[in-house]
């Protein structure tokens, strides 16, 4: 038996999950699911910026061993890669999925079976990669998965460009939130991701996520059960605004936030069209980002003993 019981099971048993499903699907009729507010009727397969209509669109699903250690554990994170995205990052490393649309439409029954298949393979969690624009579809499939025995944590792995109104409807459904905080400056966000209000949006979203799940909690084996993980990809020439981002996390979220400062930037997709983005970061740039995080008082930086 698990010592941890995901919140979505209690919501299902009380009937609250069904209410949330109805509310989320109603949003699709005049879609304001994310900050883009396209206002298309996705229940009729009209498509906005995210290019997804009524049904889920999935690229792949499998145990993933390249995620953060608390998610990977011993048996991997059960990732479901969802197709398309509500951000337009010119440097996306998964551009074949997010921009080019690699994947296929699946039914809710099939999506629920993917969750169960990953659990049966021993994965420690179900990790939805880029779920923002497909939340009603994911949550609609959840009761079917619960009926089949789903009982491991759900991970919301996103780019940070979220509607707080939508996030409030997810309270108790997702156990672990893992947003990117990509930028500390809106001009850069517009230039690289076509999101001119990114900074304000991501700050409010991460505050709401933390309100729901708190700091990351792990079990005796170091495996994540509940809480917030923040990712920040270091970009060339300081474009990620690392100092602003880290100061926000330390001062407005929690100094005990689990933060992964990532060094794997490489020029992908259309990054070569921006001169500053056409190279990898240097060792000095990455080490400076880590120093900033330590200096502002963050105490849980992945791979760093503070």
C-alpha positions as CSV (number, residue, x, y, z in Angstrom):
1,X,0.0,0.0,0.0
2,X,1.1,3.6,-0.7
3,X,1.7,5.8,2.3
4,X,0.7,8.7,0.1
5,X,-2.8,9.0,-1.4
6,X,-3.1,11.4,-4.3
7,X,-5.7,14.2,-3.9
8,X,-7.4,13.3,-7.2
9,X,-8.7,10.1,-5.7
10,X,-10.6,11.9,-2.9
11,X,-12.0,14.4,-5.4
12,X,-13.2,11.5,-7.5
13,X,-14.8,9.8,-4.6
14,X,-16.6,12.9,-3.4
15,X,-17.9,13.8,-6.9
16,X,-15.9,17.0,-7.0
17,X,-13.7,15.7,-9.9
18,X,-16.8,15.4,-12.1
19,X,-17.7,19.0,-11.4
20,X,-14.2,20.2,-12.3
21,X,-14.4,18.2,-15.6
22,X,-17.6,20.0,-16.5
23,X,-16.2,23.4,-15.7
24,X,-13.0,22.7,-17.7
25,X,-14.8,21.4,-20.7
26,X,-17.1,24.4,-20.6
27,X,-14.1,26.7,-21.0
28,X,-13.3,24.9,-24.3
29,X,-16.5,26.2,-25.8
30,X,-15.0,29.8,-25.9
31,X,-11.5,28.9,-25.0
32,X,-9.7,31.1,-22.4
33,X,-7.9,28.1,-21.0
34,X,-4.5,29.9,-21.2
35,X,-3.4,33.5,-21.3
36,X,-3.8,33.6,-25.1
37,X,-7.6,33.7,-24.7
38,X,-8.2,32.7,-28.3
39,X,-12.0,32.3,-27.7
40,X,-12.5,29.6,-30.3
41,X,-15.0,26.7,-29.8
42,X,-12.7,23.8,-29.4
43,X,-15.6,21.4,-28.7
44,X,-16.4,21.9,-32.4
45,X,-12.7,21.4,-33.3
46,X,-12.1,25.1,-33.9
47,X,-8.4,25.7,-33.2
48,X,-6.5,28.7,-31.8
49,X,-2.8,29.3,-31.1
50,X,-2.3,25.8,-29.6
51,X,-3.8,24.0,-32.7
52,X,-5.6,21.4,-30.6
53,X,-9.4,20.9,-30.8
54,X,-11.6,18.6,-28.8
55,X,-9.5,15.4,-28.4
56,X,-6.1,14.9,-26.8
57,X,-3.1,14.9,-29.1
58,X,-0.2,12.8,-27.8
59,X,3.3,12.4,-29.3
60,X,4.6,9.6,-27.1
61,X,4.6,8.0,-23.7
62,X,7.3,6.1,-21.8
63,X,9.3,5.9,-18.6
64,X,11.7,8.8,-18.6
65,X,15.1,8.8,-16.8
66,X,16.3,12.3,-17.8
67,X,14.0,14.2,-15.5
68,X,14.9,15.6,-12.0
69,X,16.1,12.9,-9.6
70,X,13.0,13.1,-7.3
71,X,10.8,12.3,-10.2
72,X,13.0,9.6,-11.8
73,X,13.7,7.7,-8.6
74,X,14.5,4.0,-9.5
75,X,11.9,3.2,-12.1
76,X,11.5,6.5,-14.0
77,X,9.0,9.2,-14.5
78,X,6.0,8.1,-16.6
79,X,6.0,10.9,-19.2
80,X,3.2,11.6,-21.6
81,X,4.4,14.0,-24.2
82,X,1.5,16.1,-25.4
83,X,1.6,17.7,-28.9
84,X,1.7,21.4,-29.6
85,X,2.1,24.2,-27.1
86,X,0.8,27.7,-26.1
87,X,4.3,29.2,-26.3
88,X,6.2,29.9,-29.5
89,X,9.8,29.6,-28.3
90,X,12.2,30.0,-31.2
91,X,14.7,27.7,-29.5
92,X,12.5,24.8,-28.4
93,X,14.4,21.6,-28.1
94,X,11.2,19.6,-28.7
95,X,10.1,21.7,-31.7
96,X,9.1,18.6,-33.7
97,X,6.4,18.1,-31.1
98,X,5.6,21.6,-30.0
99,X,5.8,23.4,-33.3
100,X,5.6,20.7,-36.1
101,X,2.9,18.7,-34.4
102,X,4.4,15.3,-34.2
103,X,1.7,13.1,-32.6
104,X,-1.8,11.8,-33.1
105,X,-5.3,12.3,-31.7
106,X,-6.3,9.7,-29.1
107,X,-9.5,9.0,-27.2
108,X,-10.0,9.5,-23.5
109,X,-10.0,5.8,-23.0
110,X,-6.7,5.4,-24.7
111,X,-5.2,8.3,-22.7
112,X,-6.3,6.7,-19.5
113,X,-4.7,3.4,-20.6
114,X,-1.4,5.2,-21.2
115,X,-1.4,6.3,-17.5
116,X,-2.1,2.8,-16.3
117,X,0.5,1.3,-18.6
118,X,3.2,3.6,-17.1
119,X,2.1,2.8,-13.6
120,X,2.3,-0.9,-14.3
121,X,5.9,-0.4,-15.6
122,X,6.7,0.9,-12.1
123,X,6.9,4.6,-12.9
124,X,6.8,6.8,-9.8
125,X,4.4,9.4,-11.3
126,X,2.5,10.3,-14.4
127,X,4.3,13.3,-15.9
128,X,2.2,15.3,-18.4
129,X,4.7,17.3,-20.6
130,X,3.2,20.5,-21.9
131,X,-0.4,20.0,-20.5
132,X,-1.5,23.6,-20.5
133,X,-3.7,23.6,-23.6
134,X,-5.0,20.0,-23.0
135,X,-6.0,20.1,-19.4
136,X,-9.8,19.4,-19.9
137,X,-8.8,16.4,-22.0
138,X,-6.4,15.1,-19.4
139,X,-8.8,15.6,-16.5
140,X,-11.7,14.0,-18.6
141,X,-9.6,10.8,-18.9
142,X,-8.7,10.7,-15.2
143,X,-11.8,9.0,-13.9
144,X,-11.3,6.1,-16.3
145,X,-7.7,5.8,-15.1
146,X,-8.8,5.8,-11.5
147,X,-11.3,3.1,-12.2
148,X,-8.5,1.0,-13.6
149,X,-6.4,1.5,-10.4
150,X,-4.3,4.7,-11.0
151,X,-2.8,5.8,-7.6
152,X,0.5,7.6,-8.3
153,X,1.2,11.3,-8.3
154,X,0.4,13.5,-11.3
155,X,3.0,16.0,-12.5
156,X,2.1,19.2,-14.3
157,X,5.2,19.9,-16.4
158,X,4.7,23.2,-18.2
159,X,6.3,26.3,-19.7
160,X,4.9,28.6,-17.0
161,X,2.5,30.5,-19.3
162,X,-0.6,29.6,-17.4
163,X,-4.0,31.1,-16.5
164,X,-4.5,31.3,-12.7
165,X,-8.2,30.8,-13.2
166,X,-7.6,27.5,-14.9
167,X,-5.0,26.5,-12.3
168,X,-7.5,27.0,-9.5
169,X,-9.7,24.4,-11.1
170,X,-6.8,21.9,-10.8
171,X,-6.4,22.4,-7.0
172,X,-6.2,18.9,-5.5
173,X,-5.8,17.1,-8.9
174,X,-2.1,17.6,-9.6
175,X,0.3,16.6,-6.8
176,X,3.4,18.1,-8.3
177,X,3.8,21.3,-10.4
178,X,6.9,21.7,-12.4
179,X,6.9,25.0,-14.3
180,X,9.6,26.7,-16.2
181,X,10.4,30.2,-15.3
182,X,12.0,31.1,-18.6
183,X,12.5,34.9,-18.4
184,X,12.8,37.8,-16.1
185,X,12.1,40.4,-18.8
186,X,9.0,40.8,-21.0
187,X,10.9,42.2,-24.0
188,X,13.0,39.0,-24.1
189,X,9.9,36.9,-23.6
190,X,8.2,38.6,-26.6
191,X,11.3,38.3,-28.7
192,X,11.9,34.6,-28.0
193,X,8.5,33.2,-27.2
194,X,5.9,35.7,-28.5
195,X,4.6,36.2,-24.9
196,X,4.9,39.9,-24.1
197,X,3.2,39.5,-20.7
198,X,5.1,36.4,-19.7
199,X,6.8,37.8,-16.5
200,X,3.6,38.9,-14.8
201,X,1.7,35.7,-15.9
202,X,4.3,33.3,-14.7
203,X,4.7,35.0,-11.4
204,X,1.0,34.7,-10.6
205,X,0.9,31.1,-11.9
206,X,3.8,29.9,-9.8
207,X,2.3,31.6,-6.7
208,X,-0.9,29.7,-7.3
209,X,0.9,26.4,-7.8
210,X,2.8,26.9,-4.6
211,X,-0.3,27.8,-2.7
212,X,-1.8,24.5,-3.8
213,X,1.1,22.1,-3.2
214,X,3.8,23.9,-1.2
215,X,7.5,23.1,-1.2
216,X,8.6,19.7,-2.6
217,X,8.0,16.8,-0.3
218,X,9.9,13.5,-0.9
219,X,9.5,10.1,0.7
220,X,12.3,8.2,2.6
221,X,13.7,7.2,-0.7
222,X,13.9,10.7,-2.0
223,X,11.0,10.3,-4.5
224,X,8.7,13.2,-5.0
225,X,5.2,12.9,-3.6
226,X,3.9,16.5,-3.6
227,X,5.1,20.0,-4.1
228,X,6.7,22.5,-6.5
229,X,9.8,22.1,-8.7
230,X,10.9,25.1,-10.7
231,X,13.1,24.8,-13.8
232,X,15.2,27.7,-15.2
233,X,17.2,27.3,-18.4
234,X,20.3,29.5,-18.6
235,X,20.4,31.3,-21.9
236,X,23.3,33.0,-23.7
237,X,24.1,36.7,-22.9
238,X,22.0,36.6,-19.7
239,X,18.8,36.6,-21.7
240,X,16.9,34.4,-19.2
241,X,17.2,37.2,-16.6
242,X,18.4,34.8,-14.0
243,X,18.9,37.2,-11.1
244,X,15.3,38.5,-11.4
245,X,14.0,35.0,-11.6
246,X,15.9,33.7,-8.6
247,X,15.1,36.7,-6.5
248,X,11.4,36.3,-7.2
249,X,11.6,32.6,-6.2
250,X,13.5,33.2,-3.0
251,X,11.5,36.3,-1.9
252,X,8.0,35.6,-3.2
253,X,7.7,31.9,-3.3
254,X,10.0,30.2,-0.8
255,X,13.8,29.9,-0.2
256,X,13.1,26.1,0.1
257,X,11.8,25.9,-3.4
258,X,13.4,23.0,-5.3
259,X,15.1,24.7,-8.3
260,X,16.8,23.1,-11.3
261,X,19.1,25.5,-13.0
262,X,19.6,23.9,-16.4
263,X,22.8,24.1,-18.5
264,X,21.6,22.2,-21.6
265,X,20.7,25.1,-23.9
266,X,21.7,24.5,-27.5
267,X,20.5,26.3,-30.6
268,X,17.5,24.5,-32.0
269,X,14.6,25.2,-34.3
270,X,14.9,28.9,-35.3
271,X,17.4,30.0,-32.7
272,X,20.1,30.6,-35.3
273,X,18.0,33.5,-36.6
274,X,18.8,35.4,-33.3
275,X,22.5,36.2,-33.1
276,X,22.6,36.0,-29.3
277,X,20.9,32.6,-29.3
278,X,23.1,30.9,-32.0
279,X,25.6,29.5,-29.5
280,X,25.6,27.3,-26.4
281,X,26.1,28.9,-23.0
282,X,29.6,29.0,-21.5
283,X,30.7,27.4,-18.2
284,X,31.1,30.9,-16.7
285,X,27.5,31.8,-17.6
286,X,26.2,28.7,-16.0
287,X,28.3,29.0,-12.8
288,X,27.3,32.6,-12.5
289,X,23.6,31.6,-12.6
290,X,24.2,29.1,-9.8
291,X,26.1,31.7,-7.7
292,X,23.1,34.1,-8.1
293,X,20.7,31.5,-6.8
294,X,22.9,30.8,-3.8
295,X,23.4,34.5,-3.1
296,X,19.7,35.3,-3.1
297,X,19.2,32.6,-0.4
298,X,17.8,29.6,-2.3
299,X,18.6,26.4,-0.4
300,X,17.4,23.5,-2.6
301,X,19.3,23.9,-5.9
302,X,19.5,20.6,-7.8
303,X,23.0,19.2,-7.7
304,X,24.3,21.9,-5.3
305,X,25.0,21.6,-1.6
306,X,24.2,24.9,-0.1
